[in-house]
Amino acid sequence: MARILYLTQIDIDFGVLSLLQSECERLGIAKPLVVTDPGVRAAGVLDQALGALGTLPHAVFDATPPNPTEAAVRAAVAVYKQHGCDGLVAVGGGSSIDLAKGVAIAATHPGPLSQYATIEGGAGRISTAAAPVIAVPTTAGTGSEVARGAILIVDDGRKLGFHNWNLMPKSALLDPALTLTLPPSLTAATGMDAIAHCLETFMSGAVNPPADGIALDGLARGWAHIERATRNGQDRDARWAMMSASMQGALAFQKGLGCVHSLSHSLGGKNPRLHHGTLNAVFLPAVIRFNASADSMRRENRLARMAHAIGLPGCDSQGTELAEAVRELNARLGLPTGLAQMGVSPEIFEAVIDGAMLDHCHATNPRLATREDYLQLLHDSM
């Protein structure tokens, strides 16, 4: 077992779920609300987590939607308060973990959730009163278990980011055994989410050399193992590597993301049925080509360094080879290679651009995108 103290405490290995009760005790959580979704319950993973809690009293909220909403946060807060809970255990993918972070805010802070959103200037309003969260991821993709932010759809339909160090899970238990039965399609989509985090944070012009190093290592791990994990879900080495790549992508993206996420956040808010990781995978090729001309990309030879991490002999100055490698990987994984295959129509592009321009990831792209740039990226991703 490896224990990592970097932003938060991370335990990663097969079997670390068994630490759940002791982690609650370490953090002073006497009665957690376990936040999960119907799929995790149906797969039997919730029962495993509840078993790991031992005799610790708890309550359960198992109605997390695929894209967590403010309404779902309110419903979970009602359960939290009804049972007198004092902390949260999130068991699931990024949706359950993000929902738990929303509950951590709403159960301890007054007013509507939107006033705590980053783009509303609300990050500083989230205080140390936020309820403590323990994260137990069951997918390898979002990295929300080691991230200070959450993405939630608020009541007016916007998909907004909430960021504050008080939302960082106090403990992350990364047990690859919980991903062994993850279906191939979800393995691929969530795995590409992790790869997108590593690629995009490394492209960001913000200065953070440690984050860059973590991103490149995570990219290499994810790229080398995603097809193995997708083809054979019981490949334990591949599952461990993908869980690490997911965690590393999120450790790195404290540095900032960019246009891939600006677009996927906005489009996902317009159509919550679209999977976030799949959207990231589809947008990556166009954004890589768009970013290729950024000063920081050229000055620091970032295209070549990313190409080297995935085993390419090199990359041209336009990013064509790297972008094509991503597109070909998407195809091999059975993911869509364009928005049209996902049922996206150009009629909504202007509304998507409105959201992308306001997204918290917009400003950290290495090349600041205009409305015209975003429109071209959308057309290039069709």
C-alpha positions in Angstrom: 0.0 0.0 0.0 1.2 3.5 -0.8 0.2 6.5 1.3 0.6 9.9 -0.3 0.4 13.2 1.5 0.0 15.7 -1.3 -2.9 18.2 -0.8 -4.7 15.5 1.1 -4.2 12.0 2.4 -4.4 9.3 -0.3 -4.4 5.6 0.2 -4.1 3.6 -3.1 -4.1 -0.2 -3.3 -6.3 -3.2 -3.5 -8.2 -3.5 -0.3 -7.9 0.0 1.1 -11.7 0.3 1.4 -11.1 -1.6 4.7 -9.7 1.6 6.2 -13.1 3.4 5.9 -14.2 3.1 9.5 -10.8 4.1 10.9 -10.6 7.1 8.5 -14.0 8.3 9.8 -12.7 8.0 13.4 -9.5 9.8 12.5 -11.5 12.7 11.1 -14.0 12.8 13.9 -17.0 11.7 11.8 -19.3 9.9 14.2 -22.3 9.5 11.8 -21.6 9.9 8.0 -24.1 10.3 5.2 -23.0 7.9 2.5 -23.6 9.5 -0.9 -23.9 7.2 -3.9 -26.0 6.4 -6.9 -28.4 3.6 -8.0 -25.7 1.9 -10.2 -23.2 1.6 -7.4 -25.9 0.1 -5.1 -27.0 -2.3 -7.8 -23.4 -3.5 -8.4 -23.0 -4.4 -4.7 -20.3 -1.8 -4.1 -22.4 0.2 -1.6 -22.8 -2.9 0.5 -19.0 -3.3 0.5 -18.6 0.2 1.7 -21.3 -0.1 4.4 -19.6 -3.3 5.5 -16.3 -1.4 5.8 -18.0 1.1 8.1 -18.5 -1.7 10.6 -20.6 -0.6 13.6 -20.4 3.1 12.8 -23.9 4.5 12.5 -24.7 6.1 9.2 -27.4 7.2 6.7 -27.5 6.7 2.9 -28.5 8.9 0.0 -28.4 6.8 -3.2 -30.2 9.0 -5.7 -27.2 10.9 -7.2 -28.1 11.7 -10.9 -25.5 11.3 -13.7 -24.9 15.0 -13.7 -25.5 16.2 -10.1 -28.0 19.0 -9.6 -28.9 21.5 -6.9 -32.2 19.7 -6.4 -30.3 16.5 -5.6 -28.1 18.4 -3.2 -31.2 19.6 -1.4 -32.6 16.1 -1.2 -29.4 14.8 0.3 -29.1 17.7 2.7 -32.6 16.8 4.0 -31.4 13.2 4.8 -28.1 14.6 6.3 -30.0 16.8 8.7 -32.8 14.3 9.4 -30.3 11.8 10.7 -28.0 14.2 12.4 -25.0 13.5 10.3 -21.6 15.2 10.8 -19.7 14.2 7.7 -19.9 12.6 4.3 -18.6 9.4 2.6 -18.9 9.6 -1.2 -18.9 6.2 -2.9 -19.1 6.4 -6.7 -17.8 8.3 -9.6 -17.3 12.0 -9.9 -21.0 12.7 -9.8 -21.4 11.2 -6.3 -18.2 12.9 -5.0 -19.2 16.2 -6.5 -22.7 15.9 -5.0 -21.2 15.2 -1.6 -19.2 18.4 -1.9 -22.4 20.2 -2.7 -23.9 18.8 0.4 -20.8 19.8 2.4 -21.6 23.4 1.4 -25.4 23.4 1.6 -25.7 21.6 4.9 -23.5 24.1 6.6 -24.0 27.4 4.7 -27.1 29.5 4.2 -28.8 30.5 0.9 -28.9 29.1 -2.6 -26.0 27.0 -3.9 -25.3 29.4 -6.8 -24.0 32.1 -4.5 -21.0 29.9 -3.7 -20.1 29.2 -7.4 -16.6 30.3 -8.5 -17.8 32.6 -11.4 -20.2 34.3 -9.0 -17.3 35.2 -6.7 -18.5 32.7 -4.2 -15.3 30.6 -3.6 -14.3 32.8 -0.6 -17.7 32.4 0.9 -17.1 28.6 1.5 -15.8 28.5 5.1 -14.2 25.9 7.3 -17.7 25.0 8.4 -18.0 22.8 5.3 -18.7 19.3 6.3 -15.7 16.9 6.0 -15.8 14.5 3.0 -14.2 11.1 2.6 -14.0 10.0 -1.1 -14.1 6.4 -2.3 -14.0 6.5 -6.2 -15.5 3.6 -8.1 -14.4 4.9 -11.5 -11.0 6.0 -12.7 -11.5 9.3 -14.5 -12.7 12.5 -12.8 -10.1 12.6 -9.9 -12.7 14.5 -7.8 -11.4 12.5 -4.8 -8.3 14.7 -4.7 -9.8 18.0 -6.1 -10.9 21.1 -4.3 -13.7 21.7 -6.8 -17.1 20.3 -7.7 -19.2 20.7 -10.9 -23.0 21.0 -10.2 -26.0 22.0 -12.3 -27.8 24.8 -10.4 -31.5 25.5 -10.4 -31.3 28.0 -13.4 -29.7 25.2 -15.6 -26.1 26.4 -15.5 -23.3 23.9 -15.0 -21.0 25.7 -12.5 -17.8 25.1 -10.7 -17.4 25.4 -6.9 -13.9 25.7 -5.7 -12.4 26.0 -2.2 -9.7 24.1 -0.3 -12.4 23.3 2.4 -14.1 21.1 -0.2 -11.0 18.9 -0.7 -11.8 15.4 0.6 -10.0 14.9 3.9 -9.2 11.3 2.9 -9.2 9.5 -0.5 -9.4 5.7 -0.5 -8.5 4.5 -4.0 -9.3 0.8 -4.2 -8.9 -0.5 -7.7 -10.9 -3.5 -6.8 -14.0 -1.3 -6.9 -13.4 -0.8 -10.7 -12.9 -4.4 -11.8 -16.6 -4.7 -12.9 -16.8 -1.3 -14.6 -18.2 -1.8 -18.1 -15.9 -1.3 -21.1 -17.7 1.8 -22.3 -17.5 3.5 -19.0 -13.9 2.4 -18.5 -13.0 4.1 -21.8 -15.0 7.3 -21.2 -13.8 7.8 -17.6 -10.3 6.9 -18.6 -10.2 9.5 -21.4 -11.4 12.0 -18.8 -8.2 11.3 -16.8 -6.1 11.5 -19.9 -7.8 14.8 -20.9 -6.9 16.2 -17.4 -3.3 15.3 -17.8 -3.0 16.7 -21.3 -4.9 19.9 -20.7 -3.3 20.8 -17.5 0.1 20.3 -19.0 -0.8 22.6 -21.9 -2.0 25.3 -19.5 0.3 28.3 -19.4 0.2 28.7 -15.6 3.5 28.1 -13.9 3.5 24.9 -11.8 6.5 22.6 -12.5 5.4 19.9 -9.9 2.0 19.8 -11.5 3.5 19.4 -14.9 5.6 16.5 -13.8 2.6 14.7 -12.2 0.6 15.4 -15.4 3.2 13.9 -17.7 3.6 10.8 -15.5 -0.2 10.4 -15.3 -0.5 10.8 -19.0 2.1 8.0 -19.6 0.3 5.7 -17.2 -3.1 6.3 -18.6 -2.1 6.1 -22.2 -0.3 2.8 -21.7 -3.1 1.1 -19.8 -6.5 2.4 -20.9 -6.9 0.0 -23.7 -5.9 -2.9 -21.5 -8.4 -1.9 -18.8 -11.1 -1.5 -21.5 -10.5 -4.9 -23.1 -10.1 -6.8 -19.9 -11.7 -5.3 -16.8 -10.0 -7.9 -14.6 -6.5 -6.7 -15.5 -5.5 -5.6 -12.0 -2.3 -3.9 -13.1 -4.2 -1.8 -15.7 -6.9 -1.0 -13.2 -4.3 0.2 -10.6 -2.6 2.3 -13.3 -5.8 3.9 -14.4 -6.8 4.8 -10.9 -3.4 6.4 -10.4 -3.7 8.3 -13.7 -7.1 9.6 -12.6 -5.7 10.8 -9.2 -2.6 12.3 -10.8 -4.7 14.2 -13.4 -6.7 15.9 -10.6 -3.6 16.6 -8.5 -2.2 18.3 -11.5 -5.3 20.3 -12.6 -5.1 22.4 -9.5 -2.9 24.3 -12.0 -5.9 25.0 -14.3 -7.5 23.5 -17.4 -8.7 25.1 -20.6 -10.9 25.1 -23.6 -11.7 21.4 -23.6 -13.3 21.7 -20.2 -14.9 25.1 -20.9 -16.7 23.5 -23.8 -17.6 20.2 -22.1 -18.9 22.0 -19.0 -21.1 24.2 -21.1 -22.4 21.6 -23.5 -22.9 19.1 -20.7 -25.0 21.8 -18.9 -27.2 22.2 -22.0 -27.6 18.4 -22.4 -26.9 16.5 -19.1 -27.2 13.2 -20.9 -23.8 13.7 -22.6 -21.0 12.0 -20.7 -18.4 14.5 -19.5 -15.4 12.2 -20.2 -16.6 11.4 -23.7 -17.0 15.1 -24.4 -13.5 15.8 -23.3 -12.2 13.0 -25.5 -14.0 14.5 -28.5 -12.9 18.0 -27.9 -9.2 17.2 -27.3 -7.9 16.9 -30.9 -9.3 20.3 -32.0 -8.0 22.0 -28.8 -4.5 20.5 -29.1 -4.3 21.9 -32.6 -5.6 25.3 -31.5 -3.2 25.5 -28.6 -0.1 24.5 -30.7 0.7 28.1 -31.5 0.6 29.3 -27.9 3.9 30.9 -26.9 4.3 28.8 -23.8 3.7 25.6 -25.8 6.4 26.5 -28.3 8.9 28.0 -25.8 8.7 24.9 -23.5 8.5 22.3 -26.3 5.2 21.0 -24.7 3.9 19.3 -27.8 7.1 17.1 -28.1 7.0 16.3 -24.4 3.4 15.1 -24.5 4.2 13.1 -27.6 7.1 11.5 -25.9 4.9 10.6 -22.9 2.5 8.6 -25.1 5.3 7.0 -27.2 5.2 9.1 -30.4 8.5 9.7 -32.0 7.7 13.4 -32.3 5.1 16.0 -33.1 4.9 18.7 -35.7 4.5 22.3 -34.7 0.8 22.3 -35.5 0.0 19.4 -33.1 -1.4 17.3 -35.9 0.3 14.1 -35.0 -0.6 14.3 -31.3 -4.2 15.3 -32.1 -4.6 12.4 -34.6 -3.2 10.0 -32.0 -5.9 11.0 -29.6 -8.6 10.7 -32.3 -7.4 7.2 -33.2 -7.3 6.2 -29.5 -10.9 7.3 -29.2 -11.9 5.2 -32.2 -10.0 2.1 -30.8 -11.8 2.5 -27.5 -15.2 2.6 -29.3 -15.9 6.2 -28.3 -17.4 8.8 -30.6 -14.9 10.7 -32.7 -17.2 13.6 -33.2 -20.1 15.5 -31.7 -22.5 14.5 -34.5 -22.2 10.9 -33.4 -23.4 12.1 -29.9 -26.5 13.8 -31.4 -25.2 17.3 -31.0 -26.6 19.9 -33.4 -25.0 23.2 -34.4 -28.2 25.0 -33.5 -27.0 25.1 -29.8 -23.5 26.3 -30.5 -24.1 30.0 -29.7 -25.5 29.0 -26.3 -22.6 26.6 -25.7 -20.2 29.4 -26.5 -21.9 31.7 -24.0 -21.3 29.2 -21.3 -17.7 28.5 -22.3 -16.7 32.1 -22.3 -17.8 32.4 -18.6 -16.5 29.0 -17.5 -13.8 29.0 -14.8 -11.5 27.0 -17.1 -11.6 29.6 -19.9 -8.9 31.9 -18.6 -6.3 29.2 -17.9 -6.1 27.9 -21.5 -2.6 28.7 -22.9 -4.2 30.7 -25.8 -7.2 32.8 -24.9 -10.1 31.8 -27.1 -12.6 34.3 -28.6 -16.2 33.5 -29.5 -15.0 32.9 -33.1 -12.4 30.5 -31.9 -14.9 28.5 -29.8 -17.2 28.3 -32.8 -14.4 26.9 -35.0 -13.5 24.4 -32.2 -17.1 23.2 -32.1 -17.2 22.8 -35.9 -13.8 21.1 -35.9 -15.2 18.6 -33.3 -18.3 17.7 -35.2 
